[in-house]
Amino acid sequence: MKKFFVILMLTSLLFSCREGAPVSTSYPYGSLYEELPFEMPRVEIPRFPDNHVSVADHGGVPDGITLNTQAFEEAMQALSEKGGGTLQVPKGVWFTGPILFRSNINMHLEKGALILFSPDFSLYPLVETIFEGLDTRRCQSPISGRNLENIAITGEGSINGSGEAWRPLKREKVTESHWKKVVRSGGVVRDDNYWFPSAASLKGHEMSDMNVPRRDLTEEEWLEIKDFLRPVMISFIECKNVYLQGVLFENSPAWNIHPLMCENVIVDGILVRNPSYSQNGDGIDLESCVNSLIVNSVFDVGDDAICIKSGKDEDGRRRGRPTENLIVDNCKVFNGHGGFIVGSEMSGGVRNISVSNCQFLGTDVGLRFKSTRGRGGVVENIYISDIYMFNIATDSFLFDLYYGGKSASESLADGDTTPTDQPAFPVNEETPVFRNIFVKDLVSRNARRAMFFNGLPEMNIENINLENAIITARYGAEFSESKEITFRNVTVIPKEGPAYMFHNVKNFKSENLSYEIGEWQKAAVITGAESAGLQLNSLSEELVEIAPEVERNEIVF
């Protein structure tokens, strides 16, 4: 009898394995692939040879004073010559210049270890790279690698890029005492409200567009503005099997973490910080990467937090390398221009993205999709669920196809107006496309505006689906130049104005579209001669204001 039960248990186990359940529970990300709405290969954590080298073994001194650039270089080289392994960074303050990675190396920061990069610009030579989606030159990144395989930064330590030495500073972003302290430290001030670390940094700013010089420069001219060419802190370009785990990344000169044209990227359990006033202080910018996971991480930054890119304008279209197959799960964002962002550099395309179980707590925007004419590129097949937001400074959910380089809060403060009734441009390779985006299970409390969808007249944003959402905000949801929009079980509760505003919206379908408004508020306002095919079955017709140019028979109540 005992033998019978053993056979029965083994047989049951065999059949359960055949029925699609994971055979092994050792893979930590298996649950992320359950019901994933697109095909994506499993991204594995890279493995490393059992070799260990300490930076201390190569003359490194963690006293916060000794420059350890050579010690890191020798330790990297020694470990590489062994075939790779773990580069151990013991506790202490490791003051250093740039670190150049090798393949098959895990740089492991032990508890108490801080890698502090020197603010001496002369240690960072100019290199060919891509920044803001364009082919250009920047100073060498504090940590960099190109065309590598199996690389990792792990542990319980911290990495600080000394970004305050590099970044310009806008007066309105800091207290007066902070501003005066920075100005007293040296540098130059432009228009009494914009501080630069040096005259060279200011010169570079004045000859650049969106942080990148846009004309051919001589070598001498490049060197004259070198101070302006702030590097991203972590730059991995065309690398395969990249793993970032556990470490604090903070105070970057420009963007914090920039995987570019990489394959198989895992970011798990990291903390990314930059001051709220940091110019271009993005958290992570995943650009033209394939098969990536960003999970269990926290961002508190000065610009976009989790940002998806794929090159800019002609350079991006020529490379033609989309970001595709990405899972973002269980991340929290505090300060930041957006919680989850696509764009504005998306000229190579973005597709097959899953975002779930995230919290955006005090960001400028929650879900932010941005681009402009000239980009081109197609953003499609984006699946977002279980997003919870609080105190969003502007829009909980935003499509901005007129992006001009400012954060949403900056545009609001400057009084920028929303373009409406613009003439349509010819559709060509420079026309950006946003379509097939699915969002469900969203809650946002205390935003300024519930939603803003603002497409182009020649290329509306298309097939945007929102299901099971509750948003409270000062203002309601506004939709312009959008088509094939479907809302199910959506509630918008504005303090002022109508709950829903439609301008040149085509084929809007709704089920259980709800609102709570005051005695003198409208449920909806419809404008624009192109508005057509609006199904507003859940709204009271007497609470909907329809402009004279709108065909009333195009509205169904």
N, C-alpha and C positions, 0 to 999 in steps of 0.2 A: 504493500500500500504506500509506504514512504517513497519507494522508487517511482510509483505512478505519479505522485504529486510533484516530484522533481521534474519528471518528463513534461507534465502539464505546464509547469511554470516556465520551463525553457521554451516550449512551443508557443506559449502566449507572448513571451518576450520577442521571439523571432517574428511573429505576425505583426506585433505592434511596430517593430522597426520597419517592416515592409509597407506599412500604411501611411508613410509620409512623415512621421514624427522624426525629429533629429536623432540620429543614432548615438551621437556623442553630445554631452552637455558641456564639453570643454570650450567650445567656441562661444565667446561672450556676447556676440552680436546677433545670434541666431534669431531672436525675437523680432529684430528690426526688419527682417525679411518676410515675416508673416504677412500675407495679404498685400505685399508691395505691388502697386499697380503698374509696374514696368519691370522688364527683365534686367537684372543686375547681378554680376558675378559676386561671389563672396569675397570680401576684402580681408586678407589675413594679416595678422601682426607679424612683422618680420622677425626672423630668428638670427642670432649672432653666434659666432664661434665662442668657445669657452676660453677666451683669452682676456686678461685684465691688465690694464695699464693705468696708473694714476698720474695725473699731471704733476703731483708732488715728486714723483720719481725722476722727473726731468727738469728739476731746478725750480719748480713752481713754489711760490711763497704766498699764502693767503692772508697777507697782512693789510690789504687795502691800499698799499702804497707801491709795492714792487710791481713793475710792469711784466706781466706773464705771457706776452704774445709769443715769445720764442718757446716757452715751456709747453704751451698748448700745441704749437706747430710740431715740435719734436715728439710729443706724446701721440699726436694723430699719426705722424709718419711711422713711428715705431709700431703702433698697433696695426696700421695698414700693411706693413711689411710682414706681419705675422698672419695676415689673412683676415684681419678685422677682429672685433670683439667689443668689450666694454671699456670706454674711457671714463675712469672714475674721477669725479670732482669732489674732494672731501669738503668738510665744513670749513667755513672761513670766507673772507672776501677776496675774490680772485679778480684783481684789477688787470685789464688786458686790452689789447687792440683786437683787430678782427680775427675770427677763427674760421679757417677754411676746412670744410668737412671732407672726408673720404668715404668711399663705399664700405658697407659692412661694419659700420661703427655705430654703437649706441653710446652717446654722451650722457652719462648718468650722474645727476646732481644729488649727492647725499643730503640728508637732513641737515639744515644749517648752511648749505653751500649757496653763495651768491656770486654769480659772474657779473661783474660791473665793468661796462665798457668805457674806455677812456674818452673824454670829450675833446681830445686833441685831434683836430680835423686832418692833420698831416699824416696820421696813421692809416687813413682810408683813401687809397688811390682811386682815380676814376676808372670805371669799368663799363663795358657795353652791356646794356640790359634792356628791360622793358618796364616802364613805369607809366601809370595812368593809361595803360593799354597801348602805349606808343613805343616804338623803337627809339632809344635815347641812350644817354650816359648818366650815371649817378656815381656817387661815392660808393666804394665797396661796402657791402652790408656787414654789420657786426658778426653775423653768422651766415655763411653762404655755402652753397654747393651746386654744381651743375653736372648733369649727365651721370648721376650716381645711382646706385641701387642699394637698398637695405640700409636706411639711415634712421636714427631715432634720437630724440632728446627726451629723457625720462627722469623720474625721481621726485624728490620732495623739496628741491631747492628753488632758487629764483634767478631770473636773468633781467638785468636792468640796462637799457640802452643809452642812458644819459641824454635822453631826448631834449631836455631843457636847454642844453648847449646849442642844439641845432635848430629848434623850431622857432619861427616868428611868433609873435604874440599880439592879439588884438585887445585893445584896452577895454572894450565893452564886455569882454568875457571874464574879467577878473576884478577883484576889489581894488580900490584906489591905492591902498597900502601895498598890495602885491605889485601893481603896475609901477609904482615909484621905486620899489626895491629892484625890479628887473632893469629899469632904465638906469639906475645908479650903477648897475654892474658893468655897463659899457654898451657897445653896439650903437646903432643909429635908429632914429625915430622918423617915420614918414607920416606927414599930416597930423602930427600930435596924437595919433591913435593906433599906430601900427609899428611895433618894435621888431627890429631885425638884429641878429647877432653880430653882423658886420656890414660894412659898406658893400662888400662883394655879394653878400646874401641879398641885400636890397637890389643891387644891380641885376642879379639873376632873376629876381621876382619881376622887375619892370620890363624885362625882355622876354618873358615867358607867358604862355597861355595855359591856364590850368596846371601850373607847376612844371611845365615842360617847355624848354626853348623850342620855338617852332621854325627856326631857320638854320641853315648850315652854318656851323661855327668853325673857326680855325682852332688848332690846338691851344694857341695862346688865349683865345676868347673863352674856351672851355675852362681853362685854369683860372681865368679872372673871376669866374662865377662859381668856382668849386664849392665855396661855403654854402651856396644856395642848394646844391644838389644833394639834398638829404637822402640817405638810404632808408629802405625798409629794414627792420631789425633782423628778421629771419627770411632769407631768400633762398629757396630751393627751386631750381629751374631744370625742367626736363629730367626729373628724378623719378624712380620707381620704387615703391614700397617705403613710404614715409610714415613715421610714427611719432606723435607728440603726446606725452602722457604725464600728468601729475604736476608739471612745473608751472610756476608763476612767470609770465612774460609781461614786462611792464616798461613804461617810459621810453617808447621807441622814437627815433628821430623823425620818421614818417609813419607809414603803415607798420603794424606790429608783426604780423605773420603773413607771408606771401608765397604760397605754393603756386608755381607758374608752370603750366604745361606738364604737370606731374600725373602719374598713374598710381592708383592704390594708395590713398592717403587716409590715415586714421588720426583723428584728433580726439582725445578722450581724457576727460577729467582735468583740464587745464584751467587756469585763471589768467585772464588777459586784462590788464589795466593800463589806462592812460588818463592823465588829468582831463577833466571835462572841457578845458579850454584849449586842448592840444590841437594845433592845425594838422589836418590829415592824419589824425591819430586813430586810424581804423583798428579794429580788433583783428579779424582774419579776412583776407581777400583771396578767395579761392578762384584762380583764373585759368581758364582753358584746361581744367583737370578732368580726369576720367576715373570713376569708381572711387568715391570718397565717403568717409563717415566723419561727422562732427557731432560728438555726443558728450553729455554729462559735464558740460563746461559752463563757465561763468565769464561774462564780459562786462566791463565797466570802463567806457572809453570816451574819446573826444570826437569821434566821427562815426561812420557806419560800423556796426558791430560784427555781424555775420554777413559778409558781402560776397555775392557771386558775380564774376566778371568773365569776359572772353575777348578782350582786345577792343581797341577803339578805332572807329572810322576806317579809313583805307588800310591802315596797318593791320587792324584786327580782321578785316574781311580777307585780306591777302593771306594771313596765317590760316584762317578758316578752321580754327580749332575750338569747338564748343566746350563748355562745361556740361558734362552729362553724367548721369548716374551718381546722385548724391543723396545721402540720408542725413538729416539733421534731427536730433532727438534729445529731449531733456536738457535744454540749455536755458540759462537765465541771462537777461540783459538788463543792466541798470542804465547809467548814462549812455547816450549814443544817438547819432542822428537817425538811426533806424535800428529795429531789432533784427529782422531778417530782410535783406535787400538784394534785389537783382538790378545791376546796372551801376552807373549809367553806361559803362564800357561793356557792351554786350554784342559787339559787332560780329563775333564769331558764332553766336548762338548760345542758348541755354536750354537744356531739355532734360526731362526725367529727373525731377527733384521731389523728394519727400521731406516735409518739415512737420514735426509733431511734438506735442508735450513741452511747449516752450512758454516761458513767462517773460514779458517785456514790462519793466517796472520803472516808469519815468522817462522812457525814451522820447525823442522828438516825434518819431513816427513808429508805428508798430510794424506792419507789413508794408514794405516800400519797394515799388517797381518804378524805375526811372530811366528815361532815355530822352533823345531829342532827334530832330531831323539831322541827317548826315551820318548817323550811326549804322543804319542797316541792321541786319541780324534778326533772328527769330527766337523769341522766348515762348516755350510751349511745354505742355505736359508737366505742370507744377501742381503738386498735391499737398495740401496743408491742412492739418487737423489739430484740435486740442490746443488752442492758443489762448492764453489768458493774460490780459493787459490791465494796467492801472496807471492813472495819471499820465496819459499820453499827451504831450505838449501841443501837438497839432492833430494829425489824422491817424485813426486806428488802422486804416486800410487805404493805401494810396497808389494810384497809377498817375504818374506825372510824365507826359510825353513832351513837355516843354522845359525840361530840366536845364537850368542855366548855371550850375556850379555852386549854388548856395544850399545850405541846409534848409529844411522846411521852416524852422524857427527863424532863421536869418531872413528868409523871404517875407515872412509874416512881419517881422520887426521893421523891415525896410519898406513896407507898404506895397510890395509887388502885387499886381493885379493878375487875375486869372485870364489868359487869352480865351476869347469866345468869338464865334463867327469869323474865324480867320479864313482866308482863301485857301483852297486845297492846292497842294503842290503836286507835280507829277510823281507817280509812284515809280521808284527805281531801286537800285541796289542800296541806296542810302536811306531808304524808308524803314524804320524799325517796326517790328511786328510783335504784338503780345496777344496770345490766344491760348485757349484750352487750359484754364487755370481753375482749380477746384479747391474750395475752402469750406471746412465744416467744423462745427463745435468750437465757436469763438465767443469769448466774453471779454468785453472791454468796459471798464468803469472810469468815468471822469476824463474823457478825452475832450479836446477842443472841438473837433468835428468828427462825426462818426465815420464817414468815408468820403473819398474824393476820387472818382474815376475820370480822368481827363485825357482822352485820346486825340488823335489827329483827324481832321476832316477827311483826308485822303486815305487814312488807314486807321479805322476805329479799333480800339481794343475789342476783342471778340471772344465769345464763349467763356464768360466769367461766371462761375457758379458759387453761390454762398448758401450754406445750409446750417440751420441750428445756430443762430447768432443773436446775442443780446448786447446792445451798445448803448451806454448812456453818455451824453456829450452836451456841450454848450449848444452846438449847432448839429443839424441832421446830416443826412447822406446826400451827396451831390454827384450827379452823373452827367457827363458831357461827351459827345462823340464816341459813343459806345454802342455795341450791338450784340444781339444774342446773349442777353444777360438773364440768368435764372436765379431767383431767390426763393428759398423754402424755409419756413419757420424762422423768419428774421424779424427782430423787434428793434426799433430805434426810438430812443427816448431823448428828445432834445429839450434843453431849457428855453431856447429861443428859436423862433422861426419854424418853418415846415420840417416835418420829419424826413421827407424825400423831395429832392429837386431833380428834374429831368430836363436836359437841354440837348436836342438833336440825338435822342436815344432811339434806337430801332430794335424792335422785337425783345421787349422786356417781359419776361414771364414770372409770375409770382404765385406762390401758394402760402397762405397764412402769413401775409405781410402785415406786421403789427406796428403799433405806435402808441405812445402816450403823449398827449399835448394839452396845453392850457386852453382856456375858453376862447382866446382870440387867435390861436395858432391854426394854421392849415395843416392838413395831413400831407399834402403834396402840392407842388407847383410844377407845371409843365410848360416849357417854352421851346422855341426853335421850330422852324418850318420843316425840318427833316425828322422831327419826332414822329414815330409811327409804330403801330403794333404793340402798344403798351397794354398788358393785361394786369389790371389793378383790382382784381376781384374782391380783395379783402378791405378795400378802402371805401369810405362813404363818399359818394359823388359830390355831395354838397360841401365837403371839406377839401375838395381838390380845385385849385385855381388853374384854369387852362388859358394860355395866352391866345390872342386873336389869330396869330399865324399858324396855330396848330389845328389840324383837321380833327374835329371832335369825334368823327366816326372811327378814328384810329385808336381811340381809347376805349377799353372794355372794362366795365365795372362789375 
